[in-house]
Amino acid sequence: MTAISVDAIPPENIVKQGADWMLVAPVPDSLAPAAARYSVAQRATLNRIVGLPEVREELLGNRLRQDRVCIAIVEGQIAGLISYRMDNEGSVWPDPARYRAHFGPLSGSIRYLLTQASLKRGGADELYLEGFKVDAIARGRGIGKSLLHWLGDEVVRRGKRAWLTEASSTADAAIYVYKSVGAEIVKTISLGPLGYVFDRHKIVVMRWTPPADKNET
């Protein structure tokens, strides 16, 4: 993998910077293809619908809404990311033609509809956190919390009331990080037979709302 030249990143796109890392948003055109591939490769909920990371990259890694993504670059590589849906549109979106070409007309259409169902989340007054990952190489620097703080700033900038996300009820590490920035569990949902499709049988819904001082800025 070719190292990213941080000198080529516009200064106005650098959200935060450390000794050997930076957060970048919106994603510059030069990094959009790599960010799209990274984003879809880590979406494990699509394993049973689409397949392994390389298949997800082929089918979903071709287009990106760059203003809905913040990437973490560590030692010249993308090593973390957070992305959101807004007004029923996500940072990546499926192309039905690619699904039919890969899986065939019937299977491709069914898998496309299942993918669409898995991606449609959140209400009109919310941002839905659809992708969040920090690689092992990037941990221990506060990058995860910094990405979540960026998402909180986006809530205010977009004029929304909250961000919402879902996590497996057994994802203790993710739930802990969400709670550390002020998110709260608002409900627990059993998926029943659909749990097999989405690789999780019970999920918690978590919601973050801006502190009063953020709303006043």
C-alpha positions in Angstrom: 0.0 0.0 0.0 1.3 3.4 -1.0 2.0 5.8 1.8 -0.2 8.9 1.9 1.7 12.1 1.5 0.3 14.3 4.4 1.9 17.3 2.7 -0.6 17.0 -0.1 -3.6 17.3 2.2 -5.1 20.8 2.2 -4.6 22.4 5.6 -8.3 23.3 5.8 -9.1 19.6 5.7 -7.0 18.8 8.8 -9.4 18.6 11.7 -6.9 17.6 14.4 -3.3 16.6 14.4 -0.9 14.7 16.7 2.8 13.7 16.4 2.3 11.0 13.9 -1.4 11.2 13.1 -4.2 13.5 11.8 -7.9 13.5 11.3 -9.0 14.7 7.9 -12.5 15.9 6.8 -14.0 16.3 4.4 -12.1 13.6 2.6 -10.0 15.2 -0.3 -10.7 13.9 -3.8 -7.2 12.2 -3.9 -8.1 10.0 -0.9 -11.8 9.3 -1.7 -11.3 5.9 -3.4 -9.0 4.6 -0.6 -11.4 5.9 2.0 -14.4 4.3 0.3 -12.7 0.9 0.1 -11.6 1.2 3.8 -15.1 2.2 4.9 -16.9 -0.8 3.3 -14.2 -3.3 4.1 -14.8 -2.8 7.9 -18.6 -3.2 7.8 -18.9 -6.6 9.2 -22.7 -6.4 9.3 -22.7 -7.0 5.5 -20.7 -10.2 5.7 -23.7 -12.5 5.2 -25.4 -10.2 2.7 -22.4 -9.3 0.5 -19.4 -11.4 1.5 -15.9 -10.9 2.6 -14.1 -7.5 2.6 -12.8 -7.8 -0.9 -16.3 -8.4 -2.3 -17.7 -5.4 -0.3 -14.9 -3.3 -1.8 -15.8 -4.4 -5.3 -19.6 -3.7 -4.9 -19.6 -0.7 -2.5 -16.2 0.8 -2.6 -16.7 2.8 -5.8 -18.3 6.0 -4.5 -18.2 8.2 -1.4 -20.0 11.2 0.0 -16.8 12.8 1.2 -18.5 15.4 3.5 -19.9 12.6 5.7 -16.6 11.0 6.5 -13.6 11.8 8.7 -10.6 9.6 8.3 -7.6 9.0 10.7 -4.2 8.9 9.0 -1.5 7.3 11.1 2.1 6.9 9.8 0.9 7.6 6.3 -2.0 5.1 6.2 -5.7 5.3 6.7 -6.1 3.6 10.1 -9.4 4.8 11.3 -12.7 6.3 10.1 -16.1 7.5 11.2 -19.0 8.1 8.8 -22.7 9.0 9.1 -26.0 9.0 7.3 -28.1 12.1 7.0 -31.5 12.6 5.5 -31.6 9.0 4.5 -28.3 9.2 2.5 -25.1 7.6 3.7 -21.5 8.0 3.0 -21.5 5.1 0.6 -24.4 3.7 -1.3 -25.0 0.5 -3.3 -25.3 0.3 -7.1 -27.9 -2.4 -8.0 -26.2 -3.0 -11.4 -23.0 -4.1 -9.6 -24.9 -6.5 -7.4 -26.7 -8.1 -10.3 -23.5 -8.4 -12.3 -21.7 -10.2 -9.4 -24.5 -12.4 -8.0 -26.9 -12.8 -10.9 -30.3 -11.0 -11.5 -32.3 -12.6 -8.7 -29.7 -13.1 -6.0 -28.2 -9.7 -6.8 -31.6 -7.9 -6.5 -32.3 -9.6 -3.1 -28.9 -8.8 -1.7 -29.2 -5.2 -2.9 -32.5 -4.8 -1.1 -31.1 -6.4 2.1 -28.1 -4.0 1.9 -30.4 -1.0 1.5 -32.4 -2.1 4.5 -29.2 -2.5 6.6 -28.0 1.0 5.6 -31.3 3.0 6.2 -31.2 4.2 9.7 -31.8 7.4 11.7 -34.5 10.1 11.7 -34.9 13.5 10.1 -33.5 15.3 13.1 -30.5 12.9 13.6 -27.2 11.8 12.2 -26.8 8.0 12.1 -23.3 6.8 12.9 -23.0 4.1 10.2 -19.2 3.3 10.3 -16.7 3.6 13.1 -13.3 1.9 13.3 -9.8 2.5 14.8 -7.1 0.0 13.7 -4.8 -1.5 16.3 -1.9 0.6 15.0 -3.9 3.8 15.8 -5.0 3.0 19.3 -3.8 4.7 22.5 -3.7 8.1 20.9 -7.3 9.2 21.7 -8.3 8.9 18.0 -11.5 7.1 18.7 -12.8 9.8 21.0 -11.6 12.5 18.7 -13.6 11.0 15.8 -16.7 10.9 18.0 -16.1 14.5 19.0 -16.0 15.4 15.3 -19.3 13.6 14.8 -20.8 15.6 17.6 -19.6 18.9 16.0 -21.3 17.7 12.8 -24.6 17.3 14.6 -24.4 21.0 15.6 -23.1 22.1 12.2 -25.9 20.3 10.4 -28.6 21.6 12.7 -29.6 18.2 14.0 -30.6 17.2 17.5 -28.5 14.1 18.1 -26.5 11.2 16.6 -27.7 7.7 16.9 -26.1 4.3 16.4 -26.6 0.6 17.0 -24.1 -1.9 18.4 -24.2 -5.5 19.3 -25.2 -6.0 22.9 -22.0 -7.9 23.4 -19.7 -5.1 21.9 -18.5 -4.0 25.3 -15.5 -2.0 23.9 -17.6 0.0 21.5 -20.4 0.7 24.0 -17.8 1.9 26.5 -16.3 4.4 24.0 -19.7 5.7 23.0 -20.6 6.2 26.7 -17.3 7.9 27.3 -18.4 10.9 25.1 -21.8 11.0 26.6 -23.9 8.6 24.5 -26.6 6.7 26.3 -28.4 3.4 25.7 -32.0 4.2 24.8 -33.3 0.7 23.9 -32.4 -2.9 23.4 -33.8 -4.8 20.4 -33.9 -8.5 19.7 -33.5 -9.3 16.0 -34.9 -12.8 16.1 -34.3 -14.7 12.9 -32.7 -11.6 11.3 -29.9 -11.9 13.8 -28.3 -14.5 11.5 -28.3 -12.2 8.5 -26.7 -9.3 10.4 -24.4 -11.4 12.6 -25.9 -10.0 15.8 -28.9 -11.3 17.7 -29.5 -8.4 20.1 -28.5 -4.8 19.6 -28.5 -1.7 21.7 -29.5 1.7 20.3 -27.4 4.5 21.6 -28.0 8.3 21.3 -25.8 11.3 21.9 -27.2 14.8 22.3 -25.1 18.0 22.3 -24.4 19.7 25.7 -26.3 22.9 26.2 -23.1 25.0 25.5 -22.6 23.4 22.1 -26.2 24.2 21.0 -25.6 27.8 21.9 -22.5 28.3 19.7 
